[in-house]
Amino acid sequence: MTTQPTASHFINGAYVEDTSGTEIPVIFPATGEVIATVYSATPAIIDQALEAAKAAQKAWAKMTGTERGRILRRAADMIRDRNHELSVLETYDTGKPLQETLVADATSGADALEYFGGLAATLTGEHIPMGEDWVYTVREALGVCVGIGAWNYPTQIACWKGAPALACGNAMIFKPSETTPLCALKVAEILHEAGLPAGLYNVVQGLGDVGASLVNDPRVDKVSLTGSVPTGKKVYAAAASGMKHVTMELGGKSPLIIFDDADIENAVGGAINGNFYSSGQVCSNGTRVFVHKNIKEAFLKRLSERLEGAVLGNPLDEAVNFGPMVSERQMGIVLEYIAKGKAEGARLVAGGERVDMEGFFVAPTVFADVTDEMTIAQEEIFGPVMAVLDFDDDDDVIARANATEFGLSAGVFTRDLTRAHRVIGALEAGSCFINSYNDAPVEAPFGGVKASGVGRENSKEAIQHYSQVKSVYVRMGDVEAAF
């Protein structure tokens, strides 16, 4: 498969190149080899994208929702038809196993395009009777939206941001992570092929300076970021200076609470999904696993047994189910946290080292006897490191679970559904799970509270963040005035 894209950027319906920008090598995480090269957007490229988006947006907003939705649904079908090709590209881009990308990446992007394509025609206002007078509301597009993506789900995030923006009548300029720049270009190409008018979905590559230029440009009306909390705070502040609309989907250190009446097999499965899927590189992961003292050792025993089923190797081999870190830098960060866990006295149950093979592989790692003040229980690692903490009191574990700046996700495993709903109701998190973990259907809102974000991705809630309401008062009689 050819991984070198036609050009670095996709603007106004065509691939565009400008090699005077900073060179960005694309590295296959499973081997460390360079598989493509793109160039960071120059000021001229950024301006070209902004002008294209601004010029195309108003005509797009004047189309009916049915017309807009038809194009998005057609693109969804095309993505599904090309799922294998797109999944292979995602595996090259991220290092995630093809076994995973075939079912979780382009397919979820297609789901978003289909869902919001279907929703586009329903975006209406309301009539408010006021006696003889009346008020009507109109839901309007915001204008030009900027999406800034993360490197863990490049295809999905490109669609999660683009689909609601386009459904509402906006134009989108999407900047992928410089670590995974390839997949968003294919999304843009498919949207254009599906009939999306030129200029409405543009992709520009770049480092942080490109993102900052887009966020600060007065032609931009909305910024949506998926990224870390420190980056989110900077982008949020910059957007606020221009009174721009924002969606911030940021990091987490989410609690997964396993009570002593839980089905251990399912609880272990949930903990695996919440810590080791995508090699632990998922923002919503439940990396603080609170296990009741009565079942802790049984839980750890079964977890250790199931970790033997992790198959590491070439992620293009569909038998492989655990891939590398996305980059050498990220691998180094994860190994530093593992060293801190050992130094601070946590008990190493599994993994704890770099795997002796080419690429950026870190073994699935489990620490037990972790306490709340340990670094691995406090900070987001974004790698395959599970911290298992003990508890024996419901109120105590709720307080400990909430004792964090983050609030993205939370999960509970218990057979007592009264307890499950009570505990979930007390946890400070935006996306929660009962007897499951990390399910993210497009029909459900996704996002966090506290430092984990502002606004919601997906579902009808996303429409609120990509549109605004105009209110019109209509007087049917004479106007009374003081003079």
Beta strands, then each sheet from edge to edge (+ up, - down):
strand 1: 9-11
strand 2: 14-16
strand 3: 23-27
strand 4: 34-39
strand 5: 127-130
strand 6: 133-141
strand 7: 144-148
strand 8: 171-175
strand 9: 201-203
strand 10: 222-226
strand 11: 245-249
strand 12: 255-258
strand 13: 288-292
strand 14: 347-350
strand 15: 365-368
strand 16: 385-391
strand 17: 409-413
strand 18: 431-434
strand 19: 453-454
strand 20: 467-474
sheet 1: 1+ 2-
sheet 2: 3+ 4-
sheet 3: 5+ 6- 20+
sheet 4: 9+ 8+ 7+ 10+ 11+ 19-
sheet 5: 14+ 15- 16- 13- 12- 17- 18-
end
